[in-house]
């Protein structure tokens, strides 16, 4: 049966560390701790004193000062791993955790999971071919030597880097090593750990290389595992559930995330808020429980983003810097069709184009695959389209050689609506209101990843009213904007009721608008 040796690197909050070690070892697992030498000595003394009688806890034989992005983090990990290998000969797996991590499954579940899957779990992507690094240095992390800490010694760090770059003082990557990159939250089998320790003793050249690599905790274990373990025995994923905000910061979980965390296909999660005392207690109790059945639905990332995003809609009172000098043009007219049911929005927009010959682009700010003309690359991604929305729209007007253009938008794009209405051009908005059944909302939730085939019914029952309220709030918020040229047609309204607003939206006679409204299946699902 699997027995886990947790490798814990920490530097603060001694009481939390004591509680974490006590909880995780209560079910028969063990832990090796490296407490940062920069931290307060009295904090380390408190941890040692509280855990000294726990036979399932050991400490790294050497403590060092750790710095973000530096080799010291890898070295501290190796010290803790060596201590765990010596102290716990029966440990079958070694699992890297931080003080912010907590188990989101029971020990019984975790042990069976590891017994059933004889593989190493580590994110391990090709360093140069993958897009794991989104911005900043990439090749420079490896081909230059980094002797200083970028955060603690920024002047020395960048002076050294710029001098090496200026004089082309590059170095070769060890010839038989294919550098990999990924998250540092791995779970490795004992045999793999022993191979890694043996490798560190034999390959001094590789060790010298990584000691002066920037952010080696994202590359060292990831590379060595791929080098010494057959590919079929590597699962390129982490067993720790973590998410990042749009700003690159780790998402923090609180007391009301208990059910969300348990439904994810992971064994641990980080970061748990220090103030989430109820969540910590519940998860701590869970680890020791037996016979618990977990319903895995795995929609955590999208559900978290959806729920936390509600109520955070901000208003922007000034144009962004790239829009200061841009306008669509006083003589131009932008017609926006807004519909939550995209297929209906597209059908309405296509019918408007057929009836008026006004060029139309569908959900260009919502749908990456929206058909677009080649505009030199500005149209190539949603991010570019949104960042340079006015320049993009001017190019579309020019491309179609028109002064009138129809586009579709999702109701949640109020920021774009406000921006276009603030332009010198004439902007009109037609909202297409629809009726939403529970089946439609559930299908929508599954399409966008808020629910899955295995999502528990009680979760669905909680989710549907939230989605329905969110959809209604989006529509109400558009009305509250007070746009001068706002019109609305409704799925269940009569032809007479819908004809007039459509005629005013398009600036066409009502008889022509009636012909459009009478189109068969215009609002059909």
Phi, psi and omega in degrees: 000142182299141173226122188264133169255109180280135178254109187248118170257128185209164183211003183203177172054066183301324181296319179295322179294317179299315180295319180297314179297320181295316181295313187287335179269349182294335182265012176102354177278178184222174186208139171244130188244132166246116179256122187311131180292346175284339186287170183293131180302324181294331177291317178294321178299323180294319179295313179301317183293321183288331187250005186297332181265004179269110184293346182264014177236134174225170183233149175304136184291341178225133177253138179231164176278127185254145177224143182300135177079001186255164178299334184304328179293321177290318181297319177299320177297315180298320177298318179291321178297315179300319178296320181292318179300318181287320187278334188233077183294343181265358178293131181261336182223148179238122191239119181280125178225167174241175179292345179268359182270149171215150177292140176243013172223167177282160176299323178301315179295315182298316181296317179294321179301315181287325177296323184281348185228096183276071182217167171263138179253110179203131172294124186213089183249147179303126188299318187267331184272331183279166176253032182299319175273116184274318184220167175082199183298144173229278178300328182297336176299329190257317190278347174250157180267131183244105185259347186242156180277124187296328181272319182280330183228061187299320181296314179294320181301309185280332173296314178298315181297314183292325177294316178297321180292318182297317183263011176056045181270065180271171178225163180271143170284138178315129194299330184260012181250125172257106188294135178242165180216152179171182180295149180277001184267081185255165172225113187240148178288160182300317181301320179295317179299317180295322176298318180297315180297320177295320179299319181295332179280329184270322188259076181295330180295319179292321179296318178298321180299309184288334180297333179246024174266144180277135182055055184288345178293347176265356185229332190295296180295323181299321180285314184295320179299315180294333182283326189249350184246136177303142185303324182292346180257015178241126173258111187279072178199164174258152175266006178253122181280118177215149180226161179234146177285176177297342181263009177081012180261145180298137175289140180255138181257146184234186188303325185276010180259011185302306183296320179300315183294318183294335184274359181272150183275059180218162179264330181229170175216148171215148004258139173267129182299137175301336181269358181276067187294322180292317179299316180298318180295316182294316179292324177297317177294323183299321186300330183268354184283158178236153176074019181276131176261130182250126177268106184271118176243329167066027177261021189304314185297312182288323180294318179299314181298321181294311185291318181286337179285336180292136179084359180252014181291114181260165178251143180248124187256003179216148178292150176290160190302326184281355181256359186303319187255006188254141173214153178287337180115134184300328186276357185261156184230121179255122181252116185253122173261120183248121179210132178288324174276101187300322182296327177286319177301318179294319182295317179297313182297320178296322179292323178297319179295319178299322185277336188238348185065018175281126179301151186221136170240135186285229187275068187292336179261004182237334190236112182304323186275006180304127180301127182222145173290158177285115183244028177086014176109340181295338181268003195285341180212158178299322180300314179294318180301316183289317181298323185244044190300320183288318176299319178299314182294321177301318180295323178292319175302315181293318182300316182272000179050056185220159173252001177229135184214138178253134172228160176251143176224147170285147182301339182282357182269047182295330179299318177293318180300313179301318183296314181292324179290339178277353181284162179290340180290168173276124178238130176236150183230130176243114176268132177255104182274137182232163174267137184243112175279165177299321180297319179295315181297322178294317177299320178298317180299322180287324180295323183263004174089012177280343179212160179227181181300330184257011178296131182298147181300323180295327176292318178298318181298327177282328188283319186300314178298327179294315179295318180299315179296323180294318179297316180294322180295324178299316180294316179298322182294325177295317178299320183291342179295334178071033179299137183297320184250063180252131179225158184217133168241151189232139183305318186263004181279162179285165178300319181297318182293323183277339186294312186297311180298325178293320179297319180289324179298317183267351185059050179232161177299155183293331180293325176290322178295322178298319178301321179292313182297329182281001179302131183295135177063025181300322183254010187290144174281000000 
